[in-house]
């Protein structure tokens, strides 16, 4: 099985993304000791901090082309979807 970074690098469509999200959730459940940010508050806060810090130096992503509305919708629906 691919490691998480290899899996990120191979995401090409929604099925790949869904597989990654499921794998990430499984990783959090099976290896909580490997997670620095173990609460949703810490996880979201550090995700925002990483984006703020790293986006200025990342030349592998066109940050102007990221669909932020869809990403925001995905994050929000995780809050309320049953």
N, C-alpha and C positions, 0 to 999 in steps of 0.2 A: 504494500500500500504506500502511496505517496505521502511524504511528510506535508505538513500544513503549508509551508512556503511553496513547495512544488505544486500543490493543489491550487493555490492562489494563481500561480503563473500559468496554469492551464485552463482557467475559467474562460469560457468562450460564449456561454449562453445561460439561459435561466436554469436549466437542469444542472449545469455545473455549479452555478451559484447556490442553488438549493442543497446540493450534495455537500458543498463546503459548509453551509450554515448548520446542517445536521451534524456533520463531523465536528464542527466547533463546539456545538452543544454537548455532544458525546464526550469530547475531550474534557470539557469543564466538569462533567459528572464523574468521569473515570480518573481524572488526574487533577483534582482541585489544588493539590500542593504545588503544581506547576504554574498556577495562575496568580499573578500579582494583584489583579483587580477582581476581587471575588464578589463584590456587591454590584448591583445594577448601577447604583450611584457612582461608584468608583470606575466601573467599566465605561460608562458613557462620558464621564468627566475626562478620563484619560484618553478616550478616543478623540474627543474634541481637542484636547491639548496636543496630541500627536498630529492631528490635521493642521492645527495652527502653526506648530513648529516645523513639521516635516515638509509641508506643501511648498514652502519657499525654496527647498533644496532638492526636491524630487524632480529629476528631469525625465523620468520614465512615464509620468502621467501628465496629460494635458488637463490641468485643473479647470480651465475655462469650458471644457467639453463634458465635465462630469454632470450627470443629471441629478442635481441636488434635491429637487422636489420629489423625485421617485425614491431616492434614498431616505429622505425625511418621512415619506409615507410608509415605507417599509419599517422604519424604526417605530413610528407611532402605532402602526397596526399591531406590532408586537406587544404593545401595552394593553390594547383593548380586545383583540381577537380571541374568541373562545374556541 
